[in-house]
Structure formats: C-alpha cells, structure tokens
Amino acid sequence: MFKNIERKKLGDQVIHQLQEKISLGELKPGEKIPTETELMTLFGVGRSTVREAVRVLAKAGLLEVRQGDGTYVLDRTNNLEPLEHRLRRASILEVYEVRRALELEIAKLAARRRSEEDLLAMRESLAKRREARRVNDKRSYVDADLLFHLAIAAASKNSVLTDLYFSFSNTVRDALDKLISDQELHKNQISIHEQLLAAIERQDEQAAVYWAAQNLDRTMEDLQASLGATC
C-alpha cells in the first residue's frame, strides 16, 4: 500500500504519501489509518517522523487523532467551517508547518509547469521586494514577498493548491509583519528567493523543492526564536 522512502526529507515524504492516499480515496473518510507502529514499519522511518507527519495532516484538516482510539481520515464534507476562520485560531508556527508541506509541492509543480508569463511575474515581484528592501519599506517588502510566492503557486497550474495558498496569505502576512524588524529587513534572504526562481526557471524540480524548504525552514527558525524571546 505504501512505498518505503528515501532517508532524506523523511517527514515530507510521509506527509506526501498519506496525503496522496487520502486524495485518491485509498484511505476513505471515517477510516482508521494504520497504527503509529505499523506506519513506522510501512515507511521504514522512526516514531518522531510518523508523529510529525500525522500532526501536520491533522492541522490541515485531513486527519483526526482520537486519544486512546487511533487516527482517522476526516470527512471534509462535514467540515464546513471556513479555512480562514480556522487559521485565525491557529498559532503562527502551526500555520507555517502546514504551509511548508504545501509550498514544497507547489515549488515542484511550478518548476515542471511554469510559463514565461509566470517567470515574468516572479521576476517583477522579486524586483519590488529588492526595491522595498533598499528604501526600508517593510509593508511593501512583505507584500512583494507574498506576491512572489503567490506567483509560484499560480505557476503550479493547480487551482486547488493556489486557492489553499491564497487562504494562508493573510495569516502569513501578519506573521511576517511581526517577524521582520527594520534591522532584519536588511539581512533577509534575497539570495534564497533568487535561487528558488533560478531553479524554477531551469525546471529543476529537486532544486526548487530544496530552496523552498531552505526559505521556510529559516523563517520557522526565526519565528521560534522570536516567540521564545517573548515568552
């Protein structure tokens, strides 16, 4: 049913395979998924990797963990609360964990399917980002950053992924507003975004996923440090 996975990027691959089984209907709404121990054996990974994957998919509304009973596939037809409302209740780190899983798939598909028009939109948003950084305009910087990532989502040519990413936009914008100080604006990762664009331009899917992960992982590290400092 499941494929044994490579040692690198274990969590992302477990998430992808479980998500795929759910979307294809191989794991049906209301169905109990294999136990934690069974998933460890099926995937050939450790307990922490399985737990992280289940936690991310639960936060995304695909799985429900029932203490003492197991983990079940959620029936999304009964989950009528708008995603935007759920995101407002979620923590910033929770949103970024789900965003990471989403954005890696988007980067891969964008590298495969991008058009020249898509690349132009990405270049223009990065140019706006650089200019905002130069004049120390944090609001314009955040706006341009989001435009860049939305352009990548559009390049995936998957309307569901694009809509999901757009749903995250306001929450991500709020997080970046809080995270980026005037000083941090000048040390932000312009080069990582340029590397991501270059990978998409040359249609290197593996590199695109790598640079997308680098960007999000550094942002999550900064968020964790920032939240720790305010505790």
Residue frames as a rotation matrix with the C-alpha (Angstrom) as fourth column:
MET 1
0.566 0.824 0.000 0.00
0.824 -0.566 0.000 0.00
0.000 0.000 -1.000 0.00
PHE 2
0.901 -0.332 -0.278 2.81
-0.258 -0.927 0.272 2.40
-0.348 -0.173 -0.922 0.92
LYS 3
0.662 -0.748 -0.049 6.30
0.210 0.248 -0.946 2.77
0.719 0.616 0.322 -0.53
ASN 4
0.456 -0.647 -0.611 9.45
0.810 0.017 0.587 2.58
-0.369 -0.762 0.532 1.57
ILE 5
0.977 0.063 0.204 11.00
0.144 -0.900 -0.412 6.03
0.157 0.432 -0.888 1.37
GLU 6
0.171 -0.966 0.195 14.46
0.406 -0.111 -0.907 7.56
0.898 0.234 0.373 1.00
ARG 7
-0.057 -0.280 -0.958 16.33
0.996 0.051 -0.074 8.66
0.069 -0.959 0.276 4.11
LYS 8
-0.942 -0.323 -0.086 16.36
0.329 -0.943 -0.057 12.35
-0.062 -0.082 0.995 3.19
LYS 9
-0.721 0.685 0.104 13.34
-0.650 -0.721 0.239 14.61
0.238 0.105 0.966 3.79
LEU 10
-0.922 0.303 -0.240 11.54
0.337 0.934 -0.118 11.77
0.188 -0.190 -0.964 5.57
GLY 11
-0.545 0.746 -0.383 8.75
0.294 -0.258 -0.920 13.83
-0.785 -0.614 -0.079 7.08
ASP 12
-0.351 0.388 -0.852 7.84
-0.756 -0.654 0.014 15.49
-0.552 0.650 0.523 3.78
GLN 13
-0.746 0.018 -0.666 7.67
-0.509 0.630 0.587 12.14
0.430 0.776 -0.461 2.00
VAL 14
-0.843 0.493 -0.215 5.48
0.526 0.674 -0.519 10.57
-0.111 -0.551 -0.827 4.69
ILE 15
-0.366 0.712 -0.599 3.12
-0.110 -0.673 -0.732 13.56
-0.924 -0.202 0.324 4.52
HIS 16
-0.475 0.136 -0.870 3.03
-0.862 -0.274 0.427 13.34
-0.180 0.952 0.247 0.71
GLN 17
-0.888 0.106 -0.447 2.22
-0.087 0.916 0.391 9.62
0.451 0.387 -0.804 0.64
LEU 18
-0.671 0.688 -0.275 -0.51
0.593 0.276 -0.756 9.85
-0.445 -0.671 -0.593 3.28
GLN 19
-0.323 0.530 -0.784 -1.99
-0.379 -0.832 -0.406 12.92
-0.867 0.166 0.469 1.57
GLU 20
-0.673 0.003 -0.740 -1.95
-0.731 0.151 0.665 11.09
0.113 0.989 -0.100 -1.77
LYS 21
-0.908 0.340 -0.246 -3.72
0.352 0.936 -0.002 8.01
0.229 -0.089 -0.969 -0.35
ILE 22
-0.445 0.769 -0.459 -6.42
0.398 -0.289 -0.871 10.27
-0.802 -0.570 -0.177 1.12
SER 23
-0.314 0.304 -0.899 -6.91
-0.650 -0.759 -0.030 12.32
-0.692 0.575 0.436 -2.06
LEU 24
-0.734 -0.007 -0.679 -7.12
-0.588 0.508 0.630 9.15
0.341 0.861 -0.377 -4.21
GLY 25
0.289 0.938 0.190 -9.69
-0.904 0.202 0.377 7.63
0.316 -0.281 0.906 -1.88
GLU 26
-0.081 -0.390 -0.917 -7.44
-0.040 0.921 -0.388 4.73
0.996 0.005 -0.090 -0.89
LEU 27
-0.837 0.029 -0.546 -7.87
0.547 0.053 -0.835 5.98
0.005 -0.998 -0.061 2.68
LYS 28
-0.270 0.855 0.443 -11.56
0.504 -0.267 0.822 6.85
0.821 0.445 -0.358 2.93
PRO 29
-0.376 0.226 0.899 -13.37
-0.616 -0.785 -0.060 9.38
0.692 -0.576 0.435 5.18
GLY 30
0.559 0.603 0.569 -14.02
-0.814 0.269 0.515 7.83
0.157 -0.751 0.641 8.57
GLU 31
0.757 -0.317 -0.571 -11.44
0.161 0.938 -0.308 5.10
0.633 0.142 0.761 8.01
LYS 32
0.838 -0.531 0.128 -8.85
-0.221 -0.114 0.969 4.40
-0.500 -0.840 -0.213 10.70
ILE 33
0.545 -0.716 -0.437 -5.31
-0.645 -0.025 -0.764 4.65
0.536 0.698 -0.475 9.34
PRO 34
0.355 -0.480 -0.802 -2.59
0.424 0.847 -0.319 2.15
0.833 -0.227 0.504 10.33
THR 35
0.901 -0.039 -0.433 -1.23
0.415 -0.218 0.883 2.50
-0.129 -0.975 -0.180 13.85
GLU 36
0.727 -0.679 -0.103 1.88
-0.666 -0.733 0.138 4.51
-0.170 -0.032 -0.985 14.61
THR 37
-0.039 -0.758 0.651 3.95
-0.389 0.612 0.689 1.32
-0.920 -0.227 -0.319 14.88
GLU 38
0.353 0.251 0.901 2.52
0.636 0.642 -0.428 -0.03
-0.686 0.724 0.067 11.63
LEU 39
0.999 0.008 0.043 3.30
0.035 -0.715 -0.698 3.24
0.025 0.699 -0.714 9.81
MET 40
0.377 -0.923 0.075 6.87
-0.745 -0.254 0.616 3.13
-0.550 -0.288 -0.784 11.14
THR 41
-0.157 -0.395 0.905 7.25
0.121 0.902 0.415 -0.33
-0.980 0.174 -0.094 9.61
LEU 42
0.606 0.506 0.614 5.47
0.649 0.133 -0.749 0.51
-0.461 0.852 -0.248 6.35
PHE 43
0.977 -0.204 0.060 7.55
-0.140 -0.830 -0.540 3.64
0.160 0.519 -0.840 5.72
GLY 44
0.393 -0.881 -0.265 10.76
0.813 0.467 -0.348 2.46
0.430 -0.079 0.899 7.31
VAL 45
-0.147 -0.380 0.913 11.03
-0.077 -0.916 -0.394 5.58
0.986 -0.128 0.106 9.49
GLY 46
-0.874 -0.285 -0.394 11.15
0.363 0.157 -0.919 6.46
0.323 -0.946 -0.034 13.18
ARG 47
-0.145 0.867 -0.477 8.35
0.987 0.090 -0.135 7.27
-0.074 -0.490 -0.869 15.58
SER 48
-0.266 -0.001 -0.964 9.05
0.317 -0.944 -0.087 11.04
-0.910 -0.329 0.251 15.65
THR 49
-0.969 -0.112 -0.222 8.79
-0.171 -0.347 0.922 11.25
-0.180 0.931 0.317 11.85
VAL 50
-0.578 0.815 -0.041 5.40
0.636 0.481 0.604 9.49
0.512 0.323 -0.796 11.83
ARG 51
-0.047 0.576 -0.816 4.09
0.918 -0.298 -0.263 11.65
-0.395 -0.761 -0.514 14.67
GLU 52
-0.583 -0.233 -0.778 5.16
0.027 -0.963 0.268 14.88
-0.812 0.135 0.568 12.93
ALA 53
-0.974 0.226 -0.019 3.53
-0.013 0.029 1.000 13.83
0.226 0.974 -0.025 9.65
VAL 54
-0.296 0.910 -0.290 0.26
0.877 0.379 0.295 12.92
0.379 -0.167 -0.910 11.39
ARG 55
-0.164 0.200 -0.966 0.32
0.697 -0.669 -0.257 16.19
-0.698 -0.716 -0.030 13.35
VAL 56
-0.853 -0.200 -0.483 0.77
-0.163 -0.777 0.609 18.29
-0.496 0.597 0.630 10.19
LEU 57
-0.819 0.571 -0.054 -2.04
0.138 0.287 0.948 16.46
0.557 0.769 -0.314 8.37
ALA 58
-0.183 0.755 -0.630 -4.30
0.983 0.151 -0.106 16.80
0.015 -0.638 -0.770 11.41
LYS 59
-0.385 -0.028 -0.923 -3.67
0.306 -0.947 -0.099 20.55
-0.871 -0.321 0.373 11.44
ALA 60
-0.949 0.008 -0.317 -4.50
-0.297 -0.371 0.880 20.62
-0.110 0.929 0.354 7.73
GLY 61
-0.143 0.982 0.124 -7.87
-0.849 -0.058 -0.526 19.03
-0.509 -0.180 0.842 8.50
LEU 62
-0.098 0.062 -0.993 -7.17
-0.783 0.611 0.115 15.71
0.614 0.789 -0.011 6.78
LEU 63
-0.340 -0.086 -0.936 -6.78
0.328 0.923 -0.204 13.52
0.881 -0.376 -0.286 9.87
GLU 64
0.405 0.441 0.801 -8.28
-0.676 -0.446 0.587 13.40
0.616 -0.779 0.118 13.34
VAL 65
-0.623 -0.650 -0.436 -6.31
-0.086 0.611 -0.787 11.97
0.778 -0.453 -0.436 16.26
ARG 66
0.520 0.815 0.255 -8.61
-0.487 0.037 0.873 10.34
0.702 -0.578 0.416 18.85
GLN 67
-0.356 -0.742 0.568 -6.76
-0.884 0.070 -0.463 9.73
0.304 -0.666 -0.681 22.08
GLY 68
-0.483 0.078 0.872 -6.81
-0.552 0.746 -0.372 6.07
-0.680 -0.661 -0.317 23.06
ASP 69
0.518 0.771 0.369 -8.55
-0.101 0.484 -0.869 5.08
-0.849 0.413 0.329 19.82
GLY 70
-0.120 -0.596 0.794 -6.34
0.836 0.371 0.405 5.93
-0.536 0.712 0.454 16.86
THR 71
-0.583 -0.151 -0.798 -6.16
-0.221 -0.916 0.335 8.31
-0.781 0.372 0.501 13.91
TYR 72
0.047 0.756 0.653 -8.98
0.698 0.442 -0.563 8.64
-0.714 0.483 -0.507 11.39
VAL 73
-0.836 -0.179 0.518 -9.44
0.529 -0.509 0.679 10.26
0.142 0.842 0.521 7.99
LEU 74
-0.585 0.625 -0.516 -11.73
0.027 -0.622 -0.783 13.24
-0.810 -0.472 0.347 8.37
ASP 75
-0.067 0.666 0.743 -14.88
0.988 0.147 -0.043 13.58
-0.137 0.731 -0.668 6.29
ARG 76
-0.875 -0.424 -0.234 -14.25
0.397 -0.905 0.156 17.02
-0.278 0.044 0.960 4.83
THR 77
-0.485 0.777 0.401 -17.85
0.311 -0.276 0.910 17.34
0.817 0.566 -0.108 3.64
ASN 78
0.506 0.674 -0.539 -18.81
0.740 -0.017 0.673 17.72
0.444 -0.739 -0.507 7.31
ASN 79
-0.186 -0.671 -0.718 -16.06
0.866 -0.457 0.203 20.25
-0.464 -0.584 0.666 7.99
LEU 80
0.367 0.540 0.758 -17.94
0.877 -0.472 -0.089 23.38
0.309 0.697 -0.647 6.97
GLU 81
0.661 -0.171 -0.731 -16.03
0.344 -0.797 0.497 25.97
-0.667 -0.580 -0.467 8.98
PRO 82
0.944 -0.322 0.072 -14.20
-0.076 -0.426 -0.901 28.29
0.321 0.845 -0.427 6.55
LEU 83
0.366 -0.893 -0.262 -10.46
0.829 0.440 -0.345 27.72
0.423 -0.091 0.901 6.46
GLU 84
-0.185 -0.437 0.880 -9.85
0.076 -0.899 -0.430 31.41
0.980 -0.013 0.200 7.15
HIS 85
0.593 0.480 0.647 -11.65
-0.601 -0.271 0.752 31.09
0.536 -0.834 0.128 10.50
ARG 86
0.934 -0.277 -0.227 -9.60
0.353 0.824 0.444 28.06
0.064 -0.495 0.867 11.49
LEU 87
0.099 -0.958 0.267 -6.37
0.719 -0.117 -0.685 29.82
0.688 0.260 0.677 10.56
ARG 88
0.137 0.001 0.991 -7.22
-0.379 -0.924 0.053 32.74
0.915 -0.382 -0.126 12.84
ARG 89
0.882 0.247 0.402 -7.35
-0.461 0.275 0.844 30.30
0.098 -0.929 0.357 15.77
ALA 90
0.766 -0.622 -0.164 -4.13
0.585 0.779 -0.226 28.54
0.268 0.077 0.960 14.83
SER 91
0.515 -0.697 -0.499 -0.71
0.166 -0.490 0.856 29.56
-0.841 -0.524 -0.137 16.10
ILE 92
0.552 -0.393 -0.736 1.80
-0.788 -0.534 -0.306 31.12
-0.272 0.749 -0.604 13.71
LEU 93
-0.538 -0.824 0.177 4.05
-0.734 0.561 0.383 28.07
-0.415 0.076 -0.907 13.94
GLU 94
-0.174 0.568 0.804 1.14
0.209 0.819 -0.534 25.73
-0.962 0.075 -0.261 13.16
VAL 95
0.807 0.487 -0.334 0.34
-0.160 -0.364 -0.918 27.74
-0.568 0.794 -0.216 10.05
TYR 96
0.222 -0.809 -0.544 3.97
-0.964 -0.265 0.000 27.65
-0.145 0.524 -0.839 8.91
GLU 97
-0.547 -0.387 0.742 4.22
-0.353 0.911 0.215 23.90
-0.759 -0.144 -0.635 9.45
VAL 98
0.273 0.729 0.627 1.24
0.442 0.484 -0.755 23.33
-0.854 0.484 -0.191 7.15
ARG 99
0.799 -0.019 -0.601 2.44
-0.441 -0.698 -0.564 26.00
-0.409 0.716 -0.566 4.74
ARG 100
-0.229 -0.973 -0.029 5.78
-0.797 0.170 0.580 24.18
-0.559 0.155 -0.814 4.46
ALA 101
-0.412 0.140 0.901 4.13
0.252 0.967 -0.035 20.92
-0.876 0.213 -0.433 3.37
LEU 102
0.641 0.757 0.124 2.01
0.394 -0.187 -0.900 22.81
-0.658 0.626 -0.418 0.85
GLU 103
0.689 -0.339 -0.641 4.75
-0.558 -0.812 -0.171 25.02
-0.462 0.475 -0.748 -0.56
LEU 104
-0.393 -0.866 0.310 7.20
-0.429 0.471 0.771 22.21
-0.814 0.170 -0.556 -1.31
GLU 105
-0.154 0.432 0.889 4.68
0.700 0.683 -0.211 20.54
-0.698 0.589 -0.407 -3.62
ILE 106
0.843 0.464 -0.273 3.88
0.194 -0.734 -0.651 23.91
-0.503 0.496 -0.708 -5.19
ALA 107
0.223 -0.852 -0.473 7.59
-0.686 -0.482 0.545 24.54
-0.692 0.203 -0.692 -5.90
LYS 108
-0.558 -0.426 0.712 7.97
0.086 0.824 0.561 21.15
-0.825 0.374 -0.423 -7.57
LEU 109
0.184 0.732 0.656 4.93
0.829 0.243 -0.504 21.63
-0.529 0.636 -0.562 -9.81
ALA 110
0.799 0.065 -0.598 5.90
-0.124 -0.955 -0.269 25.22
-0.589 0.288 -0.755 -10.63
ALA 111
-0.238 -0.958 -0.160 9.32
-0.538 -0.007 0.843 24.03
-0.809 0.286 -0.514 -11.85
ARG 112
-0.568 0.064 0.820 7.59
0.477 0.838 0.265 21.46
-0.671 0.542 -0.507 -14.04
ARG 113
0.063 0.834 0.549 4.80
0.977 0.061 -0.205 23.65
-0.205 0.549 -0.810 -15.46
ARG 114
0.046 -0.013 -0.999 5.90
0.289 -0.957 0.025 27.30
-0.956 -0.290 -0.041 -15.36
SER 115
0.576 0.148 0.804 5.45
0.816 -0.171 -0.553 29.52
0.055 0.974 -0.219 -18.39
GLU 116
-0.495 -0.756 0.428 7.39
0.730 -0.629 -0.268 32.60
0.472 0.180 0.863 -19.45
GLU 117
0.072 0.631 0.772 4.50
-0.109 -0.765 0.635 34.69
0.991 -0.130 0.013 -18.18
ASP 118
0.883 0.205 -0.422 4.80
0.345 0.323 0.881 33.02
0.317 -0.924 0.215 -14.77
LEU 119
0.048 -0.964 -0.263 8.54
0.998 0.058 -0.032 33.71
0.046 -0.261 0.964 -14.68
LEU 120
-0.418 -0.143 0.897 7.93
0.344 -0.939 0.011 37.36
0.840 0.313 0.442 -15.53
ALA 121
0.595 0.719 0.360 5.51
-0.128 -0.357 0.925 37.69
0.794 -0.596 -0.120 -12.60
MET 122
0.742 -0.392 -0.543 8.08
0.670 0.444 0.595 36.15
0.008 -0.806 0.592 -10.27
ARG 123
-0.306 -0.915 0.263 10.87
0.905 -0.365 -0.217 38.43
0.294 0.172 0.940 -11.53
GLU 124
-0.140 0.325 0.935 8.70
0.081 -0.938 0.338 41.53
0.987 0.123 0.105 -11.14
SER 125
0.864 0.504 0.013 7.72
0.007 -0.039 0.999 40.67
0.504 -0.863 -0.037 -7.56
LEU 126
0.432 -0.789 -0.437 11.34
0.897 0.325 0.301 39.98
-0.095 -0.522 0.848 -6.63
ALA 127
-0.425 -0.548 0.720 12.35
0.641 -0.744 -0.189 43.32
0.640 0.381 0.668 -8.13
LYS 128
0.329 0.636 0.698 9.69
-0.179 -0.683 0.708 45.02
0.927 -0.358 -0.111 -5.98
ARG 129
0.894 -0.037 -0.447 10.99
0.417 0.437 0.797 43.13
0.166 -0.899 0.405 -2.97
ARG 130
-0.063 -0.997 -0.042 14.55
0.990 -0.057 -0.130 44.32
0.127 -0.050 0.991 -3.58
GLU 131
-0.358 -0.024 0.934 13.41
0.250 -0.966 0.070 47.92
0.900 0.258 0.351 -4.02
ALA 132
0.701 0.670 0.244 11.34
-0.109 -0.237 0.965 47.81
0.705 -0.703 -0.093 -0.83
ARG 133
0.633 -0.572 -0.523 14.37
0.774 0.447 0.449 46.44
-0.023 -0.688 0.725 1.00
ARG 134
-0.320 -0.825 0.465 16.55
0.829 -0.482 -0.283 49.23
0.458 0.295 0.839 -0.39
VAL 135
-0.370 0.248 0.895 14.20
-0.152 -0.967 0.205 52.00
0.917 -0.060 0.395 0.82
ASN 136
-0.989 -0.100 -0.111 13.42
0.079 0.282 -0.956 50.20
0.127 -0.954 -0.270 4.09
ASP 137
-0.321 0.946 0.039 9.66
-0.922 -0.322 0.213 49.87
0.214 0.033 0.976 3.35
LYS 138
-0.869 -0.107 0.483 8.59
-0.315 0.872 -0.374 46.86
-0.381 -0.477 -0.792 5.40
ARG 139
0.062 0.983 0.170 4.95
-0.283 0.181 -0.942 46.84
-0.957 0.010 0.289 4.27
SER 140
0.556 0.102 -0.825 5.88
-0.824 -0.059 -0.563 46.85
-0.106 0.993 0.051 0.58
TYR 141
-0.541 -0.827 -0.151 8.55
-0.826 0.557 -0.085 44.24
0.154 0.079 -0.985 1.28
VAL 142
-0.639 0.381 0.668 6.01
-0.177 0.773 -0.610 41.85
-0.749 -0.508 -0.426 2.85
ASP 143
0.447 0.858 -0.254 3.50
-0.424 -0.047 -0.904 42.48
-0.787 0.512 0.343 0.05
ALA 144
0.262 -0.431 -0.863 6.12
-0.951 0.035 -0.306 41.77
0.163 0.902 -0.401 -2.62
ASP 145
-0.775 -0.553 0.306 7.24
-0.614 0.775 -0.153 38.62
-0.153 -0.306 -0.940 -0.79
LEU 146
-0.235 0.786 0.572 3.68
-0.080 0.571 -0.817 37.28
-0.969 -0.237 -0.071 -0.77
LEU 147
0.601 0.424 -0.678 3.22
-0.658 -0.220 -0.720 38.20
-0.455 0.878 0.147 -4.44
PHE 148
-0.309 -0.813 -0.494 6.34
-0.940 0.339 0.030 36.20
0.143 0.474 -0.869 -5.28
HIS 149
-0.885 -0.044 0.464 5.05
-0.216 0.920 -0.326 33.08
-0.413 -0.389 -0.824 -3.54
LEU 150
0.152 0.984 0.089 1.56
-0.149 0.111 -0.982 33.51
-0.977 0.136 0.164 -5.00
ALA 151
0.332 -0.125 -0.935 3.14
-0.933 -0.190 -0.306 33.74
-0.139 0.974 -0.179 -8.46
ILE 152
-0.780 -0.618 -0.098 4.87
-0.623 0.782 0.025 30.41
0.061 0.081 -0.995 -7.78
ALA 153
-0.518 0.674 0.527 1.55
-0.017 0.608 -0.794 28.92
-0.855 -0.420 -0.304 -6.65
ALA 154
0.474 0.707 -0.524 -0.11
-0.528 -0.248 -0.812 30.13
-0.705 0.662 0.256 -9.86
ALA 155
-0.099 -0.623 -0.776 2.74
-0.991 0.134 0.018 28.57
0.092 0.771 -0.630 -11.88
SER 156
-0.731 -0.133 0.670 1.89
-0.343 0.920 -0.190 25.16
-0.591 -0.369 -0.718 -10.39
LYS 157
-0.630 0.584 -0.512 -1.22
-0.632 -0.003 0.775 25.21
0.451 0.812 0.371 -12.61
ASN 158
-0.570 0.493 -0.657 -3.13
0.640 0.768 0.021 23.54
0.515 -0.409 -0.754 -9.80
SER 159
-0.189 0.564 0.804 -6.12
-0.165 -0.825 0.540 25.68
0.968 -0.030 0.249 -8.84
VAL 160
0.767 0.476 -0.431 -6.70
0.299 0.330 0.896 23.85
0.568 -0.815 0.111 -5.55
LEU 161
0.048 -0.847 -0.530 -3.13
0.998 0.058 -0.003 24.43
0.034 -0.529 0.848 -4.37
THR 162
-0.666 -0.281 0.691 -3.32
0.393 -0.920 0.004 28.06
0.635 0.274 0.723 -5.49
ASP 163
0.253 0.860 0.443 -6.60
-0.142 -0.420 0.897 28.61
0.957 -0.290 0.016 -3.61
LEU 164
0.712 -0.044 -0.700 -5.20
0.639 0.452 0.622 26.95
0.289 -0.891 0.350 -0.48
TYR 165
-0.353 -0.925 -0.140 -2.08
0.925 -0.322 -0.202 29.08
0.142 -0.201 0.969 -0.59
PHE 166
-0.458 0.264 0.849 -4.15
0.078 -0.939 0.334 32.21
0.885 0.219 0.410 -1.05
SER 167
0.635 0.756 -0.159 -6.16
0.173 0.062 0.983 31.25
0.753 -0.652 -0.092 2.05
PHE 168
0.367 -0.597 -0.713 -2.92
0.930 0.230 0.286 31.34
-0.007 -0.768 0.640 4.03
SER 169
-0.071 -0.558 0.827 -1.92
0.649 -0.655 -0.386 34.78
0.757 0.509 0.409 2.75
ASN 170
0.472 0.315 0.823 -3.42
-0.266 -0.840 0.474 36.98
0.841 -0.443 -0.313 5.46
THR 171
0.992 -0.122 -0.031 -2.07
0.076 0.379 0.922 34.81
-0.101 -0.917 0.386 8.26
VAL 172
0.286 -0.939 0.191 1.37
0.958 0.275 -0.082 34.69
0.025 0.206 0.978 6.65
ARG 173
0.088 -0.198 0.976 1.31
0.335 -0.917 -0.216 38.47
0.938 0.346 -0.014 6.13
ASP 174
0.829 0.285 0.480 0.54
-0.332 -0.440 0.834 39.03
0.449 -0.852 -0.270 9.84
ALA 175
0.823 -0.559 -0.096 3.37
0.488 0.612 0.622 36.69
-0.289 -0.559 0.777 10.83
LEU 176
0.046 -0.844 0.535 5.90
0.931 -0.157 -0.328 38.45
0.361 0.513 0.779 8.59
ASP 177
0.402 0.175 0.899 4.80
0.005 -0.982 0.189 41.86
0.915 -0.072 -0.396 9.85
LYS 178
0.959 0.000 0.283 5.60
-0.282 -0.058 0.958 40.76
0.016 -0.998 -0.056 13.39
LEU 179
0.710 -0.691 0.135 8.79
0.627 0.707 0.327 38.90
-0.321 -0.147 0.935 12.48
ILE 180
0.063 -0.728 0.683 10.60
0.907 -0.244 -0.344 41.41
0.416 0.641 0.645 10.26
SER 181
0.493 -0.038 -0.869 12.08
0.515 -0.792 0.327 44.37
-0.701 -0.609 -0.371 12.09
ASP 182
0.929 -0.184 -0.321 13.77
-0.347 -0.737 -0.580 47.28
-0.130 0.651 -0.748 10.31
GLN 183
-0.003 -0.992 0.125 17.15
-0.860 0.066 0.506 45.71
-0.511 -0.106 -0.853 11.07
GLU 184
-0.214 -0.031 0.976 16.09
0.084 0.995 0.050 42.23
-0.973 0.093 -0.210 9.94
LEU 185
0.824 0.557 -0.110 14.79
-0.017 -0.169 -0.985 43.67
-0.567 0.813 -0.130 6.68
HIS 186
0.558 -0.674 -0.484 18.37
-0.830 -0.449 -0.332 44.25
0.006 0.587 -0.810 5.59
LYS 187
-0.578 -0.774 0.259 19.57
-0.760 0.626 0.175 40.75
-0.297 -0.096 -0.950 6.36
ASN 188
0.362 0.803 0.474 16.62
-0.469 0.596 -0.651 38.86
-0.806 0.014 0.592 4.86
GLN 189
-0.250 -0.567 0.785 17.19
0.184 0.768 0.614 36.03
-0.950 0.298 -0.088 2.40
ILE 190
0.391 0.315 -0.865 17.04
-0.727 -0.471 -0.499 37.71
-0.565 0.824 0.045 -1.00
SER 191
-0.489 -0.714 -0.501 19.55
-0.871 0.366 0.328 35.18
-0.051 0.597 -0.801 -2.35
ILE 192
-0.756 0.272 0.596 17.40
0.067 0.937 -0.343 32.19
-0.652 -0.219 -0.726 -1.37
HIS 193
0.336 0.933 -0.129 14.46
0.006 -0.139 -0.990 33.61
-0.942 0.332 -0.052 -3.32
GLU 194
0.268 -0.318 -0.910 16.71
-0.921 -0.363 -0.144 34.21
-0.284 0.876 -0.390 -6.32
GLN 195
-0.824 -0.559 0.092 17.98
-0.528 0.816 0.236 30.63
-0.207 0.145 -0.967 -6.12
LEU 196
-0.344 0.795 0.499 14.37
0.232 0.587 -0.776 29.40
-0.910 -0.151 -0.386 -5.95
LEU 197
0.558 0.533 -0.636 13.45
-0.424 -0.475 -0.771 31.45
-0.713 0.700 -0.039 -9.01
ALA 198
-0.194 -0.733 -0.652 16.52
-0.971 0.052 0.232 30.19
-0.136 0.678 -0.722 -10.90
ALA 199
-0.849 -0.096 0.520 15.61
-0.145 0.988 -0.054 26.57
-0.509 -0.121 -0.852 -10.12
ILE 200
0.135 0.972 0.191 12.04
0.223 0.158 -0.962 27.08
-0.965 0.172 -0.196 -11.35
GLU 201
0.421 -0.015 -0.907 13.32
-0.728 -0.602 -0.328 28.85
-0.541 0.798 -0.265 -14.45
ARG 202
-0.472 -0.687 -0.553 15.60
-0.877 0.429 0.216 25.95
0.089 0.587 -0.805 -15.44
GLN 203
0.450 0.832 -0.324 12.84
-0.747 0.550 0.374 23.47
0.489 0.074 0.869 -14.46
ASP 204
-0.577 -0.671 -0.465 14.95
-0.139 0.642 -0.754 21.76
0.804 -0.371 -0.464 -11.81
GLU 205
0.429 0.903 -0.022 12.26
-0.165 0.102 0.981 20.29
0.888 -0.417 0.193 -9.56
GLN 206
0.386 -0.343 -0.856 14.65
0.819 0.555 0.147 18.92
0.425 -0.758 0.495 -6.94
ALA 207
-0.711 -0.703 0.031 16.46
0.632 -0.657 -0.411 22.25
0.309 -0.272 0.911 -6.55
ALA 208
-0.356 0.667 0.655 13.17
-0.261 -0.744 0.615 24.15
0.898 0.048 0.438 -6.42
VAL 209
0.676 0.590 -0.442 11.97
0.204 0.426 0.881 21.98
0.708 -0.686 0.168 -3.53
TYR 210
-0.008 -0.783 -0.622 15.34
0.956 0.177 -0.235 22.38
0.294 -0.596 0.747 -1.79
TRP 211
-0.844 -0.382 0.377 15.32
0.309 -0.920 -0.242 26.19
0.439 -0.088 0.894 -1.95
ALA 212
0.060 0.928 0.369 11.66
-0.287 -0.338 0.896 26.39
0.956 -0.159 0.246 -0.95
ALA 213
0.638 0.121 -0.760 12.49
0.572 0.586 0.574 24.27
0.515 -0.801 0.305 2.11
GLN 214
-0.424 -0.879 -0.217 15.54
0.851 -0.305 -0.428 26.42
0.310 -0.366 0.877 2.91
ASN 215
-0.610 0.252 0.751 13.42
-0.110 -0.966 0.234 29.57
0.784 0.060 0.617 2.85
LEU 216
0.420 0.901 0.106 10.65
-0.294 0.025 0.955 28.18
0.858 -0.433 0.276 5.05
ASP 217
0.448 -0.309 -0.839 12.99
0.753 0.637 0.167 26.44
0.483 -0.706 0.517 7.49
ARG 218
-0.683 -0.728 0.058 14.92
0.604 -0.608 -0.516 29.64
0.410 -0.318 0.855 8.12
THR 219
-0.366 0.639 0.676 11.70
-0.406 -0.764 0.502 31.56
0.837 -0.090 0.539 8.61
MET 220
0.646 0.629 -0.432 10.44
0.064 0.519 0.852 28.94
0.761 -0.578 0.295 11.07
GLU 221
-0.060 -0.756 -0.652 13.74
0.916 0.218 -0.336 29.14
0.396 -0.617 0.680 12.99
ASP 222
-0.830 -0.220 0.512 13.35
0.111 -0.965 -0.236 32.92
0.546 -0.139 0.826 13.22
LEU 223
0.093 0.956 0.277 9.74
-0.412 -0.217 0.885 32.52
0.906 -0.196 0.374 14.35
GLN 224
0.566 0.085 -0.820 10.70
0.543 0.710 0.448 30.05
0.620 -0.699 0.356 17.06
ALA 225
-0.498 -0.820 -0.281 13.47
0.804 -0.316 -0.504 32.35
0.325 -0.477 0.817 18.27
SER 226
-0.683 0.298 0.667 11.12
-0.204 -0.954 0.218 35.34
0.702 0.013 0.712 18.23
LEU 227
0.415 0.906 -0.079 8.38
-0.241 0.194 0.951 33.51
0.877 -0.376 0.299 20.12
GLY 228
0.287 -0.409 -0.866 10.90
0.813 0.583 -0.006 32.17
0.507 -0.702 0.500 22.61
ALA 229
-0.740 -0.649 0.177 12.17
0.499 -0.707 -0.501 35.68
0.450 -0.282 0.847 23.26
THR 230
-0.456 0.648 0.610 8.66
-0.511 -0.752 0.416 36.93
0.728 -0.122 0.674 24.07
CYS 231
0.298 0.574 -0.763 7.81
0.283 0.710 0.644 34.09
0.912 -0.408 0.049 26.47
